[in-house]
Amino acid sequence: MWFSFWKSRDRFSLDELRFLTDQLMKVQIVNDVNKDFVIEALRSIAELITYGDQHDPAFFEFFMEKQVMGVFVRILKVSRTLIVALQMLQTMSIMIQNLRNEHSIYYMFSNEHINYLITYSFDFQNEELLSYYISFLRAISGKLNKNTISLLVKTRDDEVISFPLYVEAIKFAFHEEGMIRTAVRALTLNVYHDYFLNLVKFFRDQCINLSGLVLNGTKNLGSESSTHILSAVDEIEDNLYYFSDVISAGIPDVGKLITDNILKLLIFPSILPSLRMGTETGVACSLYLICCILRIVKIKDLANTVAAALLCRVETFKSRSEAKLNGYSSGQGFPVECQKANEDEGLQVTIPNLSGSLQSLSEDKLHHDNCGSYALRESLLSFITNGDDIQVSGSLSVLAMLLQTKELDESMLDALGILPQRKQHKRLLLKALVGEGSGEEQLFSSANNVTKDVISGELDSYAQRIKEHYGVSCVWPEVGTSSQLHRSQVLDALVSLFCRSSISAETLWDGGWLLRQLLPYSETEFNSHHLKSLRVSFQNCCGLILEEARGTWPDFLITVLCDEWRKCKRAIEASSPRKDLKCMLLPPYDSSSEAEGFSSESSFAAGGKMCEVVKVFVLLHQLHIFSLGYVLPDQPLVHPPIDASANSRAKKAGVDSLGPKPGAELNLVDAVPCRIAFERGKERHFCFLAVSLGTSGWLVLAEELPFKPSHGIVRVVAPLAGCNPRVDDKHSRWLHLRIHPSAFPFTDSAKYASGGKVKTKALVDGRWTLAFRDEGTCKAALLMILDEIHLQSNEVQRRLRPLLDLETALDSSSSSLLPEATISRTLPPNSL
């Protein structure tokens, strides 16, 4: 029989299909002897049916006449080999995917043969077979419509009792293999809506798992914990994008089902209560998830419900939180603990009063038992003023995300106190144009908020909806509060943030961005308290800048400052914050710490510290200019360099602005003979010279020319700054010098690895030990170094002087720093 299979026939002919079918019908059992024929026959039939569907209907008529689907089912039943099951699934997938004739699809889905294959007990321990099976299910789902779906449901007494395609598919909805889950998701877009309820529950479990990973990450710092966190974040964001795709598809009721369950199963019972509890891990995850959900799932009702909930008092959510065991949530909530100042105190939410006569949130008002009783928006502001870097960053990110959420009603932004000034003016101008008398009055007054009655009415509407749909009874702030007060509190919190020394510069820049969006072109909302606080903070930072001018990297200080000035201006005028939301879940990377193996005395640590100081200084300087209503200049105002004195060592030695280069000839005036060994046992003789020119300085080792007295050839050059000269305690003729890299590591992108961490190679400080002929010569060399360091430092300070005096800076640049009101009332191109 098998010999006849190989006889010559037209491959794509009805005779070929008839022959293959006849041979399959004769097969009584599939074993190792005939499996190859069966596999080839199944594959060939799939090709012939696909060909006939496009060219000759007689092929499928024969397929129906011989009831080949029944033959397939019988072959599967009598098969004893896995490879035949694989080929069967592939054959069915190919035919279903490629059949275009609607009647052919109807036939394939009828007679229960497809449902038999769907529910067949395949060996899913085999990953390849599982992959083929999922592809088979997905192929079926691709042909589902209101007519074909009725052929695949099981009924009893005209009532649907099951849907095998859906039932079998969701068994793999949460499979460990991502491709399997993705295929199942694609299938479910064409099946039942119930799947999405289970998926939201799975998403909630992923969020709770993420919170646990973040908690463990704070206890076990390392790349492995960060990898696990980032992997979990990717899974969460994938699910949110899937939700967004489903909602965008416009499938009836599915979008509402997803958003309602996200609110009901995750946001109300877990995310919002953890903001009340006030721990780093719970807060970090909650703030991240709020941002992530609003950024990806762009639904108006979802955004406004979250915003309305942030205006509720925390007792609204107290009853929703899970009972805790040993300080941790035992149910579906996040693993969080309640922070307390001591055993008798709950969380204190305080927002400094910097607004003069405006009402402020008092400490007594916000200090209650059981982790406090206050509106959740006030909790966000408290994190900004009192929280750690992660809490500040997360809270700023939430406010920024709300500000950027186009689906959010402006009345909600106003109620939260973050409606941009431009949008306030635009709305009031429209009211004035259409003849509403109050609009023109409010436009030119300081109380540019939406009327209290309008906001209260909208909040009451959302409160009713939240209670009806989610079983949460919102408690709004007491009567007497207003959007203007809320706006004042946000401004107070931001100004307070800029006065904090424990917060990273990157986070402070995010605060600067938020302030710039709220007040894009007006200084009217800054009062004397704000200006005084910013000025004091700036003056403190000026002292730190002067320390850096005498520190390890003064030769790069002005360059870094100019670079960071441009970056800061771009950052606070950008259309969105620069920071990746994932950063708030990871321990902040401190470039000045010893975490990367660098001691606190290394030049690398000093460089990281200098960058932080410069970034804060630049931000405070720009905020001061902005607070007074001036346009930010593109470049900081610094004095230009001046020519060095003819009597300077650099000029006498013949050093130009490019500095000494190895191989160049120098005049060795003031040079001191010394010995140094760069390799063990190989001591060399040099003439040592320290020179400075402007803001640069160098340590030079030169070999004296034998036939040209007082002249030499430069052999080794190192930076003067940060050399920390020190005479050896036991050997008064030895001088120890620290030699840092000639390039500033924080401006050389080549030295950075992925993730922002610095590669340690080539960032190690060098050490020189110079031996002089006597104690006097060693002391002379030391004094020469200190003298040149002093000259270098003084020149750096001279050039920075205009920046350190705010009044001088504004007066000296009055032509370029014109008040914005006198130039234009238009916004920066990227402003909201």
CORWO-V445023 format. One record per backbone hydrogen bond with DSSP energy under -0.5 kcal/mol. NH is the residue of the N-H (numbers start at 0). CO is the residue of the C=O. Records with the same first field share a line. If there is no record, write none. Layout:
NH->CO ; CO
//
This chain:
4->0 ; 1
5->1 ; 2
6->3
12->9 ; 10
16->12
17->13
18->14
19->15
20->16
21->17
22->18
23->19
24->20
25->21 ; 22
26->22 ; 23
29->77
30->28
34->30
37->33
38->34
39->35
40->36
41->37
42->38
43->39
44->40
45->41
46->42
47->43
48->44
49->45
50->46
51->47
52->48
53->49 ; 50
54->50
55->51
58->55
60->56
61->57
62->58
63->59
64->60
65->61
66->63
67->62
69->66
70->66
71->67
72->68
73->69
74->70
75->71
76->72
77->73
78->74 ; 75
79->29
84->80
85->81
86->82
87->83
88->84
89->85
90->86
91->87
92->88
93->89
94->90
95->91
96->92
97->93
98->94
104->100
105->101
106->102
107->103
108->104
109->105 ; 106
112->109
115->111
116->112
117->113
118->114
119->115 ; 116
121->119
123->121
125->122
126->124
129->125
130->126
131->127
132->128
133->129
134->130
135->131
136->132
137->133
138->134
139->135
140->136
141->137
142->139
143->140
148->144
150->147
151->148
152->148
153->161
155->158
158->155
160->153
161->153
163->151
165->162
166->162
167->163
168->164
169->165
170->167
171->168
172->169
174->171
177->175
180->176
181->177
182->178
183->179
184->180
185->181
186->182
187->183
188->184
189->186
190->187
194->191
195->192
196->192 ; 193
197->193
198->194
199->195
200->196
201->197
202->198
203->199
204->200
205->201
206->202
207->203
208->204
209->205
210->206
211->207
212->208
213->209
214->210
215->211
216->212
217->213
218->214 ; 215
219->215
225->221
226->222
227->223
228->224
229->225
230->226
231->227
232->228
233->229
234->230
235->231
236->232
237->233
238->234
239->235
240->236
241->237
242->238
243->239
244->240
245->241
246->242
247->243
248->244
249->246
250->245
253->250
254->250
256->252
257->253
258->254
259->255
260->256
261->257
262->258
263->259
264->260
265->261
266->261
267->262
269->265
270->265
271->266
273->269
274->270 ; 271
275->271
276->272
277->273
278->273
282->278
283->279
284->280
285->281
286->282
287->283
288->284
289->285
290->286
291->287
292->288
293->289
294->290
295->291
296->292
297->295
298->296
302->298
303->299
304->300
305->301
306->302
307->303
308->304
309->305
310->306 ; 307
311->308
312->474
313->373
315->312
316->313
317->313
318->314
319->316
320->316 ; 317
324->327
325->323
327->324
328->333
329->322
335->333
338->276 ; 336
340->345
344->341
348->346 ; 365
349->347
350->360
353->351
357->354
361->359
365->361
366->362 ; 363
367->346 ; 365
371->367 ; 368
375->311
376->309
377->374
378->374
379->375
380->376
381->377
382->378
383->379
384->380
385->381
386->381 ; 382
391->387
392->388
393->389
394->390
395->391
396->392
397->393
398->394
399->395
400->396
401->397
402->398
403->399
404->400 ; 401
405->403
407->404
411->408
412->408
413->409
414->410
415->411
416->412 ; 413
417->412
418->412
419->417
420->517
423->419
424->420
425->421
426->422
427->423
428->424
429->425
430->426
431->427
432->428
433->429
434->431
435->430
436->434
438->435
439->435
440->436
441->437
442->438
443->439
444->441
447->445
454->450
455->451
456->452
457->453
458->454
459->455
460->456
461->457
462->458
463->459
464->460
465->461
466->462
467->463
468->464
469->465
470->466
471->465
472->470
473->471
475->473
476->310
479->480
480->477
485->481
486->482
487->483
488->484
489->485
490->486
491->487
492->488
493->489
494->490
495->491
496->492
497->493
498->494 ; 495
499->496
507->503
508->504
509->505
510->506
511->507
512->508
513->509
514->510
515->511
516->512
517->513
518->514
519->516
525->522
526->524
530->526
531->527
532->528
533->529
534->530
535->531
536->532
537->533
538->534
539->535
540->536
541->537
542->538
543->539
544->540
545->541
546->542
547->543
548->544
549->545 ; 546
550->547
555->552
556->552 ; 553
557->553
559->555
560->556
561->557
562->558
563->559
564->560
565->561
566->562
567->563
568->564
569->565
570->566
571->567
572->568
573->570
582->579
583->580
584->581
585->581 ; 582
589->587
590->588
592->589
596->593
601->598
605->601
606->602
607->603
608->604
609->605
610->606
611->607
612->608
613->609
614->610
615->611
616->612
617->613
618->614
619->615
620->616
621->617
622->618
623->619
624->620
625->621
626->622
627->623
628->625
629->624
630->817
637->635
638->798
647->644
651->647
652->648
653->649 ; 650
654->649
658->655
662->713
663->660
665->711
666->652
667->665 ; 709
668->666
670->667
671->687
673->685
674->770
675->683
677->675 ; 681
678->681
681->678
683->675
685->673
686->701
687->671 ; 685
688->699
690->697
692->695
695->692
697->690
698->717
699->688
700->715
701->686 ; 699
702->712
703->701
704->710
707->704
710->707
711->665
712->702
713->663
714->700
715->700
717->698
719->696
721->550
722->719
725->735
727->730 ; 733
731->729
733->730
734->769
735->725
736->767
737->722
738->765
739->737
744->742
746->743
747->744
748->746
750->747
751->748
752->756
755->752
756->753
758->750
762->759
765->738
767->736
769->734
770->674
771->732 ; 769
777->773
778->774
779->775
780->776
781->777
782->778
783->779
784->780
785->781
786->782
787->783
788->784
789->785
790->786
791->787
792->788
793->789
794->790
795->791
796->792
797->793
798->794
799->795
800->796 ; 797
802->799
803->799
804->800
805->803
808->804
809->805
810->806
811->807
812->808
813->810
815->812
816->812
819->628
820->628
821->818
822->818 ; 819
823->819
830->827
//
